[in-house]
Amino acid sequence: MIRYLYAHQLDRDPAPRASMYRDRAEQFKARLGWNVEIDASGEERDVYDAENPLYVIWQGPDGRHGGSMRLLPTTGPTMVNDHFRHLTDGVRIESPLIWECTRFCLGQSAAPGTAAALMLAGGEVMRHFGVRHFVGVFDARMVRIYRMIGASPEVLGRQGAGRDAVNVGLWEFSAQTQARVSARAGICAAQSAAWFEMSFTTRPRPAVVAA
């Protein structure tokens, strides 16, 4: 199932928390060789995890993390503005209608359709939070994954070529995109909406941003 948890809620739900950070260490440090910090517990975190982001987490039947992504409004600190502005010719992407998506991670034993399920959940966040676009930096390996899911971004800037290319992209989520991603994930729209509602029934609903 999909869960939506803010960083400050993770300590009350340790099963997905610890396995998420460990899976991030495995993916970004061990497999991809990124220059990220791993703590003594074998977990990967950075300064943006301290900004109380919203995590979208695929949680397996055993309670462990199967995949996740991290969302932050671009009105605060973001990776794309702090470290990758050269990809947008120095233009700062900052709007209450645009959120940044980072640390898109799949667990080591992620089930088929997990990546599509996370993208489908991103559409729920857009719809309920009044967000028009997600922005994110991604490497060449993700191009094929996004195309396979049916949710390819508009590329705003690129550096490098081939496997070394780094891109910044902008996503929107239409009804047509939702249908494609839902089919790929094997999750109907009603189930996706129900998981979102379940996550927010015990806390205030997000304020919808006016257009």
BELRABEL-V97634 format. One record per run of one state. SS is the DSSP state (alpha for helix, beta for strand, coil for the rest). FROM is the first residue (numbers start at 0). LEN is the number of residues. If there is no record, write none. Layout:
ss & from & len
SS & FROM & LEN
SS & FROM & LEN
This chain:
ss & from & len
coil & 0 & 1
beta & 1 & 5
alpha & 6 & 6
coil & 12 & 1
alpha & 13 & 18
coil & 31 & 6
beta & 37 & 1
coil & 38 & 5
beta & 43 & 1
coil & 44 & 2
alpha & 46 & 5
coil & 51 & 2
beta & 53 & 6
coil & 59 & 5
beta & 64 & 9
coil & 73 & 5
alpha & 78 & 4
coil & 82 & 2
alpha & 84 & 4
coil & 88 & 9
beta & 97 & 9
coil & 106 & 7
alpha & 113 & 16
coil & 129 & 3
beta & 132 & 7
coil & 139 & 1
alpha & 140 & 9
coil & 149 & 4
beta & 153 & 6
coil & 159 & 2
alpha & 161 & 3
coil & 164 & 1
beta & 165 & 6
coil & 171 & 3
alpha & 174 & 11
coil & 185 & 3
alpha & 188 & 12
coil & 200 & 11
